[in-house]
């Protein structure tokens, strides 16, 4: 997995009629994943999260929680698009409008067009969905320089467990990492141990640390995309 964007709206000109009927308007919400060979929209096993939009209100977002490619739950609204069949990938980002990625591709001789719209935005983000277009084009052309990453730590170690919860390629603070590791593995952790494990992963080149003057540090997996890293 090279990149992941959660809570993405998919609008497709090529959705099958039964899928359109099931969702009502031919529009679904899920997680978009990029690998070195395909673009995958995952809708199955949907989860819900609240995104605050004001003092008294929140927007409900829906996404598929994917921390490994073999854990994707694909349903009839999901789609896998090999990079080899993509004829055009373009990014759009206009003031007051959400960034989006448009992909034109062929499926069994038919031309299809999908529009993926980003919902989670903010000044703290480093990359947006419109940035995916150029990377997709370079991956398809074979001109992207992928970085060879160090071996991942063993799963039974705390570092290995942290790598698993960072498998969704999202930035997470220490509290979130600790909470997710404890919930997944049914353990009780010392926050200092979690911080030390993250520091060791940063030193090994497997994890990046992101610092902001007005926020606590956050961490995310290093992507094999190198300079093309699409971490949000």
C-alpha positions in Angstrom: 0.0 0.0 0.0 1.4 3.4 -1.1 -1.4 5.8 0.0 -4.8 5.8 1.5 -7.6 8.4 1.8 -10.6 7.7 4.0 -14.1 9.0 3.8 -14.0 9.5 0.0 -17.2 10.0 -2.0 -17.2 8.0 -5.2 -19.4 9.2 -8.1 -19.3 6.9 -11.1 -20.7 7.0 -14.6 -20.2 3.3 -14.8 -21.8 1.9 -11.7 -24.1 -1.0 -12.3 -27.8 -0.2 -12.1 -28.4 -2.5 -9.2 -25.7 -0.7 -7.2 -27.3 2.7 -8.0 -30.6 1.4 -6.9 -29.2 0.1 -3.6 -27.6 3.4 -2.6 -30.3 5.6 -4.2 -28.2 8.2 -6.0 -25.3 6.3 -7.5 -23.0 7.7 -4.9 -21.1 5.9 -2.1 -18.6 6.7 0.6 -15.5 4.6 1.5 -11.7 4.4 1.4 -9.4 5.0 -1.6 -6.2 3.0 -1.8 -3.2 3.3 -4.1 -0.7 0.5 -4.7 2.0 0.2 -7.3 -0.4 -1.7 -9.6 -3.9 -0.6 -8.9 -6.3 2.0 -7.5 -8.9 0.4 -5.2 -12.1 1.9 -3.8 -13.2 -0.1 -0.7 -16.7 0.2 0.5 -17.3 -3.0 2.5 -17.2 -3.3 6.3 -18.1 0.4 6.6 -17.3 2.3 9.8 -18.6 5.7 11.0 -16.8 8.6 12.6 -17.8 12.1 13.5 -15.9 15.1 12.2 -16.6 18.3 14.2 -17.7 21.2 12.0 -18.7 23.6 14.7 -19.2 24.0 18.4 -22.5 22.1 18.4 -22.5 19.9 15.3 -20.5 17.2 13.5 -20.5 15.7 10.1 -20.8 11.9 9.9 -18.1 10.3 7.7 -18.0 6.7 6.5 -15.0 4.7 5.5 -13.6 1.2 5.3 -10.8 0.6 7.8 -8.0 -1.0 5.9 -4.6 -1.5 7.5 -3.4 -4.2 5.1 -4.3 -5.2 1.5 -5.3 -8.7 2.5 -7.9 -7.2 5.0 -9.9 -5.3 2.4 -13.6 -6.2 2.4 -14.9 -5.7 -1.1 -18.7 -5.5 -1.9 -20.7 -4.6 -5.0 -20.0 -0.9 -4.5 -16.2 -1.5 -4.3 -14.0 -1.3 -7.4 -10.4 -2.3 -8.3 -8.9 -0.3 -11.2 -5.5 -1.7 -12.6 -3.2 1.3 -13.4 -2.6 -0.3 -16.8 -6.3 0.4 -17.9 -6.3 4.0 -16.7 -6.3 6.3 -19.7 -6.5 9.6 -17.8 -6.0 10.7 -14.2 -6.6 14.4 -13.3 -6.7 16.3 -10.0 -8.9 19.2 -9.3 -8.6 21.7 -6.4 -10.5 24.9 -6.4 -11.1 27.5 -3.7 -14.2 26.6 -1.5 -14.5 23.2 -3.3 -13.3 19.8 -2.0 -10.2 18.4 -3.8 -11.0 15.5 -6.1 -9.5 12.9 -8.4 -11.0 12.0 -11.7 -10.0 8.7 -13.4 -11.0 7.5 -16.9 -10.4 3.8 -17.5 -11.5 0.9 -19.7 -13.5 -2.1 -18.4 -14.1 -4.9 -20.9 -13.8 -2.5 -23.8 -16.1 0.0 -22.2 -14.9 3.5 -21.1 -15.8 4.3 -17.5 -15.2 7.5 -15.5 -15.0 7.7 -11.7 -14.8 10.8 -9.5 -13.4 10.5 -6.0 -14.1 13.5 -3.7 -12.1 14.2 -0.6 -14.1 15.1 2.6 -11.4 15.5 5.2 -9.6 18.8 4.6 -7.7 21.3 6.7 -4.6 23.5 6.7 -2.6 20.9 8.5 -2.8 18.4 5.6 0.3 17.9 3.5 -1.3 16.3 0.4 -4.8 16.0 -1.0 -6.5 13.8 -3.5 -5.7 16.1 -6.4 -2.0 15.2 -5.8 -2.7 11.6 -6.5 -3.1 12.2 -10.3 0.5 12.9 -11.1 1.7 10.0 -9.0 -0.7 7.6 -10.7 0.5 8.8 -14.1 4.2 8.2 -13.1 3.4 4.8 -11.6 1.6 3.8 -14.9 4.5 5.1 -17.0 7.1 3.3 -14.8 8.9 6.6 -14.0 8.0 6.7 -10.3 11.0 6.0 -8.1 9.9 3.6 -5.3 12.0 3.5 -2.2 13.0 0.1 -0.6 12.0 0.2 3.0 13.7 -1.6 5.9 12.2 -4.9 7.2 9.2 -4.4 9.4 9.7 -5.4 13.1 8.2 -8.7 14.3 4.5 -8.6 15.2 4.9 -9.6 18.8 7.0 -6.6 19.6 5.4 -3.2 20.5 7.0 -1.7 17.4 5.4 -4.4 15.3 2.0 -3.7 16.9 2.4 0.1 16.3 3.3 -0.6 12.6 0.0 -2.6 12.3 -2.2 0.3 13.6 -0.3 2.7 11.3 -1.0 0.4 8.4 -3.7 2.7 7.1 -1.1 5.3 6.2 -2.8 8.0 8.3 -1.2 10.4 10.7 -1.9 9.5 14.3 -0.9 11.1 17.7 0.6 9.0 20.5 -2.7 8.8 22.4 -4.5 7.4 19.3 -1.7 4.9 18.6 -1.8 3.8 22.2 -5.6 3.4 22.2 -5.7 1.5 19.0 -2.9 -0.9 20.0 -4.6 -1.6 23.4 -8.0 -2.2 21.7 -6.6 -4.4 19.0 -4.3 -6.5 21.1 -6.2 -6.3 24.5 -3.1 -5.0 26.4 -2.5 -2.2 28.8 0.3 0.1 27.8 2.5 2.7 29.4 2.4 5.9 27.3 6.2 6.3 27.7 6.7 2.8 26.1 4.5 3.8 23.2 6.5 7.0 22.7 9.8 5.1 22.9 8.5 2.5 20.3 7.5 5.3 17.9 10.9 7.0 18.4 12.7 3.7 17.5 10.5 3.3 14.4 11.3 6.8 13.3 15.1 6.1 13.8 14.7 2.9 11.7 13.2 4.8 8.8 9.9 3.0 8.9 7.8 5.8 10.5 7.8 9.6 10.0 7.2 12.1 12.8 5.2 15.2 12.0 5.4 18.3 14.3 3.2 21.3 14.4 3.7 24.4 16.6 0.2 24.3 18.0 -0.4 20.5 18.1 1.2 17.4 19.5 3.5 15.3 17.3 1.9 12.8 15.1 3.3 9.7 13.3 2.6 7.9 10.0 4.2 5.0 8.1 6.8 6.0 5.6 5.6 5.4 2.1 7.6 3.6 -0.6 6.7 6.6 -2.8 9.6 8.5 -1.3 9.5 12.1 -2.6 6.0 11.5 -4.0 4.7 10.6 -0.5 0.9 11.2 -0.3 0.5 11.1 3.4 -2.4 13.4 4.3 
